[in-house]
Amino acid sequence: MEPDSALDDLKATLRELIEFLRRNGERPVLERMTATLKRLEAGELSATDSVRSETTGTMGSLRDLILSAGNGRRVKGSEGAANARLNVLVDQLREQAFQVRRKS
């Protein structure tokens, strides 16, 4: 996979995550992910470090996020399905961020 292709894949998944977070009312993380996407679109490859940090499980990261009406979120559909989709997107982002950094 070419570096530009890996970066394009990362940005596409990040856009998908941003839309998913917007639909499910997760504003604070949405703002961080939007800022990260803007950095990537500006050519700032160090933003992949932010993605890797968000996807590797530190407190307050994407890995720590649970979408739940009990957490004040307006989850679309079942909470279980929403959180399963979130986990898939986070796993994709993690792998794509590592690929971009390996290729750069």
N, C-alpha and C positions, 0 to 999 in steps of 0.2 A: 504494500500500500504506500503510495506517495505521501510525503508530508502534507501537501495541500489537501489531498483527499482525506487524510486522517483528521486534519483540522476542520475541514468542511463537515465531516461526520460528527465531530464533537460539537460544533456550533449548531448543527441541525438537532441533535439530541437535547442540547441546552435550550433551544427554542421550544422544543416539545415539552420539556420540563417546566419552563416558564409558563406556558399556556395551561398546563395541568395544574400548577400551583395557583394560577389566577382563578381557574374554575372552582378550585376547592378552598378558596379564601385564605390562603397562606401568605399573607402580605410581607412579613419581615424577611423570610427566606426568598420570596419572589424578588424583592428589591436587591438583595445580595447577588442573586443569580443574574438579574438583568444587568447589574453593574459589571459582573464578570464577563457576560456576553459582549458588552460594549468594549471592554478591554481587548478581548480576543478579536473582535471585528476591527479594532484599531491596529492590529498587528502585534499586540503585546503578549508574546508567548508565555511570559511569566504568569499570566492568568491561569495557565494550566495547573500551576501549583495551588492556586485557590480551589480549583475544581477537585484536585486530588485530596486536599485537606477536607473539603466538604463531604467527600465520598468515602473517607476512611474511618469514620466513627468517633470523632471527638465530640465532646459535649456541645450541644447547640448546632451541630452540623446537620446536613441532610440525613445522615445515618441515624441521628438521634430523633428525627422528626416522626411523629405519629399524627396522622390526620384523623381527627375525631371531633364530633359535635361537642363532646365534653371538654375539649380544648378550645372551644369557641370558633371552630371552623365550620364552614357550610359545605360539608362533604357531599359531592354529587354521587348518588348511587350508594352502594354498600361501602361501609368503612373498610371492611376486609379487602374488597376488590381495589379500592383506592390505594390502600397501603401496599398491596401486592404490586400494583402498577408503579407506585413510587419506588419500590425496591428494585424493580426491573430497570427503570430509568437511571437510578443511582448507580447500579452495577454497570450499565452501559457507559455512563459518563466516566466512571473510574477507569475502565479499560481503555476508553478512547483517549483520556487525558494521558495515561501512561504511554500509549502508542505515539501520540504527538511528541511527547518529550523524548522518546527513544529515537524518533526520526529526525529531530531537530539538532 
